Amino acid sequence: MKMFPKNFLWGGAVAANQCEGAWQENGRGPSNLDMVPYGERRFDVCSGKLKPEKLDENAVFPARIAIDYYHRYKEDIKLFAEMGFKVFRFSISWTRIFPSGSEAEPNEAGLRFYEDVIDECLSYGIEPLVTICHFDVPVHLIETIGAWKSREMIGCYLKLCQVLFQRFKGKVKYWITFNEINMVLHMPYVSSGVNFEPGENIIQTKYQAAHHELIASAKAVMMAHEIDPSFQVGCMLAAGNMYPYSCQPADVWESIVKDRENYLFIDVQSKGYYPSYGLKMFERMGIQLQKEPEDDQILLDGTTDFISLSYYNSSVASGDPKMQATAVGNVFPSIENPYLETSDWGWQIDPLGLRITLNSLYDRYQKPLFIVENGLGAVDQVEEDGMIYDDYRIGYLREHIKAMKDAIEQDGVELIGYTSWGCIDLISASSGEMKKRYGYIYVDKDNDGNGSLKRIRKASFYWYKKVIESNGEIL
Ligand code: BG6
């Protein structure tokens, strides 16, 4: 019996700020990610505690050069095509299109770059999947209006959407409004250009910024459908279920509370309203969202067509405040799970957790799901014969794909595609390292920026090619 649907979208994913580089070329303006340094101050900048202007002069900013995909995208897409990609997920660098964010007219050179990328994909029969905003925010908008703290951002974002929808209709079908929208709670500067003044009510600011993003997303969905009714627009969650530490009811309850922190965003984007538990939470925390009278209707009218997600790990919660969250994961605090192995970066590896997560999302929303990130960040070694034998990565991906199969075949989950993360090595979002590699394609560059940037096919490259060729039958 065939497990994956015939038209299942196999592919890979990248984000502009982690691969493009060329940060000042052809009229591009500076963005928040260009200002995030490598090294020990990184986390403070990411979380909005430290403003980038306060960094010392020799700070190094990995996004500015990254893997130079801006100049090498043809070579890279050719390699994706060689693996048989059906879909390629990439994001738009906002400041290539609107360098400061407030110009009236877009930068034609920026649009032309993405048009070339899209045409290149289409020439190989690869479906482009475009993330409109994968964390990028123009620095000018941070400095002048405080980025997503301000409602004015909605208009700036929609101007970007309109230009993209108009220009790429007929070529792009799948869009994602915001990457990992729940990340605003954890990495507010990286994900939304939000940092904090001393004494600021941080939690109020985060949810207000989130509200602006949710309104922007809903309006973008409506605009997309007006411009081209065949557009499919998705929301995107940094997913991974929260397990109770034990069967003690207090632990089970805490895991529900923690899951809801993330679901809240998708509840709004998929169902069209703030859930009752969310409104009660706002009340308890003293959060007062500033809303316009039309907001509730906008949210209702702008629900997404599909739900996309990243999945790297599950997490564990306890009702006992003395239990410390010591495991490191994708910035979500978690207690260590003694039943799971971890990656080189301490992320807990849990393929069955992917099936659990897919089921939870499908039960809750009953909309098509799209896994747009998943993968293993690991240290790779180029051997004397020039090869990279990344069997550990193959093992990780194989088990996760099996879990997807089970979710589709055994549970009836409607899963439309899988774009594994960092299909070509790129810089890590959390650590800024090159050493943390996810790719099927190795890029010769180290943490200090040394290397020829040469691309090398890893063992996983040949393995994934077979997976795609066999539509997931040969793992
Ligand atoms: C997701 C982000 O949170 O995780 C990506 O959408 C990121 O941008 C990915 O790269 C993996 O995280 P990291 O920190 O290993 O790069």
Residues whose N, C-alpha, C, O or C-beta is under 5 A from the ligand:
A	BS01	BG6	A15 E180 G377 I427 S428 A429 S430 S431
